[in-house]
Amino acid sequence: MERSKARTPLAAFPGLMLVSGATLTLEVCLTRVLSVSLWYHFAFMVVSTALFGLGFAGVALSLRKRPQDIPSRLLAISAVGTGPAFLVGYYLYNVVPFEPFSLGTQPLQWLWLPLSYLAVTLPFFFSGLTVASVLTRYTKSIHRLYLFDLLGAGSGCLAVVVLLPWLGGSGAVFIAAAIAGLGAALLGLEHGGRWSLAALFTALLFVILAPWAEEIIPVRISSNKVVADGQTVAQVFRNPLFHKYTAWNTISRVDVIEYRDIHGGLHRSALIDAGTAVTRLAHLVRPIDRLGPSSDEEGWFVRLSSPAHVLVVGSGGGREVLLALRNGASRVVGVEINPAINDLVFNVMADFTGHLYDDKRVEIHTDEARSFIRRTDEKFNLIDCPHTISNAAMASGSLSLAENHLMTIEAFGDYLDHLLPGGVLIITRPEAHLPR
């Protein structure tokens, strides 16, 4: 009997599901990691390298003398190698000094570019070998195997929602490698217990190391990412005097840095994806009623309607909420899509922000602004959209280069529909974004 028609062991179904789940967990995690490490454009790189790795694995199998004959040894080797390949590829990516915006000035970058791509490709090559070997070896059960493959892929995507906030980017990659190891332990049973034991050992090791993954393989941040004083973001993050906090979720990585201005004033800013976007945290040095009105244009518009009802689209670190309150607003509704940012102001940095969001006049929602506006019947004297633009890639790595949905014709219609008579809509943008 040909090996390609071998009887399908029951362990092959959950084994394939675990390997597929680990692969999708890794792929989605890497869209976040590359957006932090480089820039949001390179989240797309993960999709292309994953397809290349999976496709190249299929080509490699087809070039064998008997491509339809997949021995149990080959399946076991590819499966057991998948978990370690996840971490080897991830490590190599983070040590290769690829700087995309230095390609024109540093000729060596043309060497680092393909090496960086190949490092990201390596895990998907091994995963592709494993999946293709299972489907080729057990052709009689391919319909049921494919079902488990899809179940695993869907579960792997869902796992990212838990793993990223819990363990961060590197920790989630370690757990993905551990899941692949569990799948390999099941797939290697047919060839012998030694292979399964080896896979189980690596899986257990990766789980144990996961809480320290950020120290073992830290995410390399491009030297092209700098802060206002010219220091690289990586330098700032390595200095505990400046770097105060890090949180991951499926939307972004958020880091809080602390600094003083030329007058000695203390400030904290939340850097999103290591500088792709930034929001400054509100800082109350004394009670709001003792701060007095501000002298900027936005404060003047708040004072036009007294008492004003204000909606802040993209409330971020709370500075616009504070501005509205100190200029006499009787009610401020803030909408912020990133739960990590709201958690900063509500909890983690509440002392620094003077427990701003505990004010009875403030109501904060973690929501997509367009969706919130369409659902609410409330109308406002002022709708403030302060710098509501970010280049951060979403977890899917897609649609990041599409239009900003807060700036469409339909969005403006929603804003105007929720203004009271004589109300004002304020939209601000940094100078670099004005041409767009």
N, C-alpha and C positions, 0 to 999 in steps of 0.2 A: 504494500500500500504506500502511495506517495505521501511524504510528510505533509505536503500542502493540504492533504485531505485527512489529517490526523484528527482523532476524536478530541473535541474541545473539552478541556478540564473545567470544572465549575469555577476554579480559582481565576481563570482567565477573564471572566466577566468583571468582577470587582477590581482585579488588577488593572485591566484596561481603563476602567472608570477612574481609578486613582491617578494613573499616569496622565490621562487627558485633563483631569481636574487640576493637577499640579502644573501642567503646561499653560493652561489659561490663567491660572493664578499668577504665574510668573510673567506672562505677557502683559496682563493688565497692570501689575505692579511696576513693570519696566516703563510703561507709558508715564507713570508718575515720577519715577526715578530720573528718567532722561529729561523731563521737563525741569526738574530741580538741578540736575547736573549740568545740562547745557542750556537750551532754550526750548520754548514750547514747540517750535517747529520739529524738533528731533523726537518728539513723542511718536510722530508718524514713522520714524525709522524702525521702531519695534515691529510694526505690522509687516513692513517689507522684509526685515531680517527673519521674522518668524516664518513667513511664506517661503523665503529662500531656503532656510534650514530644513523645513519639512519637505519641500520639493526636492532638495539635493539628496536627502535621505532616501527618497523613493528612487531617484536615479541611481544611487549607489547600489541599492538592492537589485535593480533591474540589470545592472552590468555584470552580475555574477553569471557563472556558466549555466546554472540552473536556477533562474530567478524565481520559479514557482516552488522551489524546494527550500523551505526555511527550517533548518534543524533547530532543535530545542536549545542547543548550545549558543547559537547566534542570538536567539531571542533572549536568553538569560544574560548574555554579555551586554547587549544593548540596554536591557531593562536596568540591570544593576549599575551601569555607567551613567544612567540618566540623572539621578540625584546629584552625584559629584560634578557632573558636567554643568548643572545649574550654577553651582557655586564657583567652579573654575572660570566659567564664562563671565560671571558677574564680577569676580575678582579682577580678571584681565581687563575688563572694560574700565574699571575704576583705577587701574594703574597706568593704562595707556594715556599719555598726556595729550589727547586730541583736543584742539582748540579751533572750532570751525571758523571763527572770525579772524584767525591768524593765517589762513591758507595763503593769502596774498603776500605775507611778509616773512613767513617761516617755511622754507621749502620742505623741512622734515615733516611738516603736518600732512603732506601728501602720502607719507608712509603710515603715519598714525591713523589716518582716515580709514583705509581698508582694514587695518588691524582692529580698530574699534568695531567696525561692522562685523568682522569675523568673530570677535569675542562674544557679541550679542547673539550671533548665529549658532554658536556651539551648542547651547542647551537644546535648541529646537532641532538640531540635527540628530542628537541622540534620542530625543522624544519621538521624532519622526521615524527613526529606525525601529523603535519599539512598537509604535502603533502600526506601522506598515507591516512589520513582521507578524504581529498578532493577526491582523486581518488577512494576510496572505497564507499563513500556516493553517488557520482554522476557517477555511472558506465555507464549509458547510453551515456554520453558525454566523455568517457575516451579518445577517439582518439583526440578530439579537446583539451581537457585539457592537454594531453601530449604534444601537439604542443606548447601550451602556456608555459608549464613547460620548454621545451627546449629553447624557445625564451628568457625566463627569465634567464636561466642559461648562455646562450651566452652573453646576455646583462650585466649580473653581472660580468663576466670575463672582459669584455671591460671596465666597470666602474672603475676597479682597476687602469687602465692606467691614469685616471684623478684624482682619489681620493688620491692615495698614494703621488704623488708629491705635491698636494695641501694641504692635511691635515695630512700627515704622517700616521704611522701605527695605532696608537690609534684613530686618527680622522676618518680614513677610517672605522674602526670597529664601531664607533658611527653612521656613516652614514648608514652602512649596517643594524644596528639595527633599524634605522629610516625607512629604506625601508621596512624591515620586518613588522614594525608597520603599515605602509600604507597598505600593503597587508592584515594584520589582520583586519584593519578597513573595508575592503571590504568583507572579508570572514565572519566577524561577523555580517553583516547586517541581515542575515536570522534569527539569534537568537534574535536580538533586538538591538536598537540603543545605549543602554548603553555600550555594548561591543565595538562597533565601536568608540564611543566617547573616551573610555578609551585608545584604541589603537592609536587614533589620537593624544591624549594628550601626550602619551609616545613618539610617533614619533616626534612631535614638540619639546619636551624637549631635545631629543637626538640631533636634528639638531642645536638647540641653543647652546648646550654644546660642539659640535664637535670642534670648534676652540680652545678650552681649554682642549681637550681630553688628550694631552700629559702630562699636569699638573695633571689632575684628576686621570688618570690611566697610569702612566709612564711605559714604557717597562723596565722590570727587566732584567739587563744584568748580566750574570753569573760571579761569583767571580773568576772563572777559567780563565777569560780573563784578561790579565795583559799587561801593557806597559813595556818598556825596564827597567825602574827604579824600577820595582816590584809593583808599584801601580796598583790597579784594574782599568779596563777601566771605571767602574761605578763611582769610586772616581774622576777620571780625568774629566769625563763629568759633574759632579756636581760642579766643580770648574770653575767659569767664567774667572779666570785668565788664565786657560789653554784651556778651551773649547770655541771655537770661532764661530762655525757654524754647522748646521745640515741640511741635505737635504735627502729626500726620492725619490725613483723612483721604477719602477718595477724590476730593476736589483739589487739595493742595497740601504742601508742607508749609507750616507757619512757624516762623522764628521771630522771637522778640529780642531786639537789641536796645541797649540803653546808652545814651550819650548826653553831653552837655553842649549848649550853644556857646557862642562867643561871650555872652553875658553871664554864663554860669548856670543858666536855666536847665533843669533836668527834663529829658524827653525820653519816650519809648516809642519805637515804631515796630509794627509787625510786617516782616518781609514775607511775601507769599512766593513760594517756589524759589527761594534764595535770591529774591530781587526782581522777579518778573513783574511783580506789582508790590505796592507798599501802602500801608495805612497807618497813620499816627494815632496813638492812643490818647484819649482825653486825659487831662491831669488837673485835678481840683486841688489847688493849694489852700483854698478856703471855701466856705459855703457859697453856693451859687448866688444867693441873694446879696452877697457882699462883693461879687465880682463886677457888677455893673454891666451896662450894655457894651457891645464890641463896636469897633469903629470901621468894620469892613462893610462891603456892599451887601453881603448876604444878611448881616444883622439889620441893616437898614430896611430890607424888604420884609423881614420878620416884624419889625416895629410898625410897618404900614398898617397892619391889622392887629388891633389889640383888644382882647387877647387872641393870639393867632393859633389856629390848628395847623400843624406842620407835618408833612410826610417826608421822611428822608429815605431816598432810594439808594441802597448801598450804605448803610449806616456805619460799617467798618468799625474803627476804633472808638467811635462815639463823639468825635470832635464836632460834627455838625449838630448832633443832638444837644451837646452842651451849648453850642452857639445859639440854638433856638431858645433854650431855657433862659439863658442869661439876657436875652433880648425880649423877654416877656411872654413867650409862648405858653399857653395854658394847657396844651396837649401836644405831645410829639410822638408820632408813630414811626419807628425805624424798621426797615426791611433789609436783612442781610442774608445772602444765600449760603455763606460759609459758616457752619456751626462752630468751627474751631475759633473763628474771630469773635463770635458772640460769647463763647465760653471764656475767652480772655477777659472781656469787659465785665461779664456777669460774675465770674468766679476767680480765675487764676490771678488776674491783675486788678481785682476789685478795690483793694486798698489804694493802689496807684490812681485809679480813676475815680476815687472818692465815692464808690458804690453808686455811680451815676445812674445805672439802670434800675436801681431800687427806688428811685424817685417816683412818687405816685402819678406824676404827670407823664411818665414815659411808658410806652408800650413797644416792646421789641418782638419781631417775628423772624424766625429762621425760615426763609421762603424765597422762591424766585419772584422777583418784583412784579413782573407782568402778570403772573398768575395771581398774586395777592391783590393787585389793583383791580383786576377784573372780578374778583370774588367779593370785594368789600363794597358796601353802599355808602361808606363815609366819604365826605367831601372836605377839602382842605383850603385854607387861605394861601398856603405855600407848599409847593412840591419841589424839593431840592434833590437834584441828581449830581452829587459831587464826584467828579472823576470816576464815574461808573464804567470803567473799561479796564480789562485785564487781559494779558496775553497768556495767562496760565491755561494749559491744556486740561480738558476734562479727563476723567478717568478712562474714557473710551479712546482718548487720543485723536478723536475726530471732531470735525466742525469748528476747530479752533480758528481757522482762517476764514470762516464764513462771516456774515454780517453780524453786527452787534444788535441783538433783538430789543435792547432798550432804546435804540435810536431809529427804529423803523417808522414809517408813516402810521401804522396801526398803533404803535406805542405812544406816539404823540397824541393820537386820538384818545387813547385811554387816559393819558395825563389830563388833557383838557376837559374830559368828561367828569373828572373828579376834582375840579377846581370850583370853589365857590365864586359867585359874582365878584369881579374885581381881584380874583386870585392871581398868583404869580407862579410861573414855572421857571426855575433856574437850572441850567445845565452848564457845568464847567468842564473844561478839558485842559490837560497840560499842552503847552505850546506845540510839542512834537506831534501831537495827534490832530492838530487843527486841519492840516491838508486832507486827511481822511474824511 
